[in-house]
Amino acid sequence: MIKWIYLIIGGIVGTASRYSLAGFVQEKCVTTFPWGTLSVNLIGCLIVGFLDVLFEKKFLLSINARILLMTGFCGAFTTFSTLILETSNLIKSNQITYALGNILISFVFGFAAFKLGAVIAEFI
């Protein structure tokens, strides 16, 4: 039961954080490119890479901490389904370059952010 509480708390905080940050970033942009979702996904990849090393190699935090932070928070914070929806909408509006850019940037830089988070955690 306690694992569910950690999961729910992480999910609530992750969802609120995603909504706030993505909205803030997108509001500052003057383009139809989904910068808000991209920024949230890249930050989420950075956090997951960082936490992965912390949990596996450094501090060996509890399973409850992993559920709270990685499954709950990061699971709700990152927005892969929104990435796909926004890419589909770009294609529907004939913005193929933006659609391809969104996919390419999200995956390439997402993986790079994950690895950066892991490298940062190695130095802690």
Backbone hydrogen bonds, N-H to C=O, Kabsch-Sander energy under -0.5 kcal/mol:
donor,donor_aa,acceptor,acceptor_aa,energy
5,I,1,M,-1.4
6,Y,2,I,-2.2
7,L,3,K,-2.5
8,I,4,W,-2.6
9,I,5,I,-2.6
10,G,6,Y,-2.6
11,G,7,L,-2.4
12,I,8,I,-2.5
13,V,9,I,-2.3
14,G,10,G,-2.7
15,T,11,G,-2.5
16,A,12,I,-2.3
17,S,13,V,-2.3
18,R,14,G,-2.6
19,Y,15,T,-2.5
20,S,16,A,-2.2
21,L,17,S,-2.9
22,A,18,R,-2.6
23,G,19,Y,-1.7
24,F,20,S,-2.3
25,V,21,L,-2.7
26,Q,22,A,-2.5
27,E,23,G,-2.2
28,K,24,F,-1.3
29,C,25,V,-0.8
29,C,26,Q,-0.7
35,W,33,F,-2.4
38,L,34,P,-2.1
39,S,35,W,-2.7
40,V,36,G,-2.0
41,N,37,T,-2.6
42,L,38,L,-2.5
43,I,39,S,-2.5
44,G,40,V,-2.6
45,C,41,N,-2.2
46,L,42,L,-2.2
47,I,43,I,-2.6
48,V,44,G,-2.6
49,G,45,C,-2.5
50,F,46,L,-2.3
51,L,47,I,-3.1
52,D,48,V,-2.6
53,V,49,G,-1.6
54,L,50,F,-2.1
55,F,51,L,-3.1
56,E,52,D,-2.3
57,K,53,V,-3.0
58,K,53,V,-1.3
58,K,54,L,-0.6
59,F,54,L,-2.1
60,L,54,L,-1.3
66,R,62,S,-1.9
67,I,63,I,-2.5
68,L,64,N,-2.5
69,L,65,A,-2.7
70,M,66,R,-2.1
71,T,66,R,-1.5
72,G,67,I,-3.1
73,F,68,L,-2.4
74,C,69,L,-2.2
75,G,70,M,-0.9
76,A,72,G,-1.7
77,F,73,F,-2.5
78,T,74,C,-2.4
83,L,79,T,-2.3
84,I,80,F,-2.2
85,L,81,S,-2.3
86,E,82,T,-3.1
87,T,83,L,-2.1
88,S,84,I,-2.4
89,N,85,L,-2.4
90,L,86,E,-2.0
91,I,87,T,-2.1
92,K,88,S,-2.6
93,S,89,N,-1.7
94,N,91,I,-1.9
95,Q,90,L,-3.3
96,I,94,N,-0.7
99,A,95,Q,-2.2
100,L,96,I,-2.9
101,G,97,T,-2.6
102,N,98,Y,-2.7
103,I,99,A,-1.9
104,L,100,L,-2.8
105,I,101,G,-3.0
106,S,102,N,-2.0
107,F,103,I,-2.2
108,V,104,L,-2.7
109,F,105,I,-2.1
110,G,105,I,-0.6
110,G,106,S,-1.1
111,F,107,F,-2.2
112,A,108,V,-2.1
113,A,109,F,-2.8
114,F,110,G,-2.2
115,K,111,F,-2.4
116,L,112,A,-2.4
117,G,113,A,-2.6
118,A,114,F,-2.0
119,V,115,K,-2.5
120,I,116,L,-2.7
121,A,117,G,-2.2
122,E,118,A,-1.5
123,F,119,V,-0.9
123,F,120,I,-1.0
124,I,121,A,-1.3
